[in-house]
Amino acid sequence: MYESGLSRTARILLIILATLLGYIFIISGCSMAHAEQEIIIENSKGEAHRFF
């Protein structure tokens, strides 16, 4: 019977490449996450809330 789709080797390579690409995006995104501006919101009770 005809089987469509990728071969076993191609599937394994695709999974490895997708995992590495995701890992690279996570590392590059986390290392470049620097707070450029701090926002301070003060309510009517005088409580201050800080957001980065």
C-alpha positions in Angstrom: 0.0 0.0 0.0 1.2 3.5 -0.8 2.4 5.5 2.2 2.4 9.3 1.8 4.4 11.7 3.9 8.0 12.0 5.0 10.4 9.2 5.5 11.5 8.2 9.0 14.9 9.9 8.6 13.3 13.1 7.3 10.8 13.2 10.2 13.7 12.8 12.7 15.7 15.6 11.0 12.6 17.8 10.9 12.0 17.3 14.6 15.6 18.0 15.5 15.7 21.2 13.3 12.4 22.5 14.7 13.6 21.9 18.3 16.9 23.7 17.7 15.2 26.6 15.9 12.7 27.0 18.9 15.6 26.8 21.3 17.5 29.6 19.4 14.4 31.8 19.4 13.9 31.3 23.1 17.6 32.1 23.9 17.8 35.1 21.7 14.5 36.5 22.9 15.4 36.1 26.6 18.8 37.5 26.3 17.6 40.6 24.5 14.7 41.3 26.9 15.8 44.5 28.6 13.3 46.9 30.2 13.6 50.2 28.4 11.0 52.0 30.4 9.5 51.6 33.9 5.9 52.7 34.3 4.7 53.7 37.8 0.9 53.9 38.4 -0.3 55.4 41.7 -3.9 54.9 42.7 -6.0 57.2 44.9 -4.9 55.4 48.1 -1.3 56.3 47.3 -0.2 52.7 46.4 2.3 52.6 43.7 2.5 49.8 41.1 5.6 49.3 38.9 5.5 47.8 35.5 8.5 47.1 33.3 
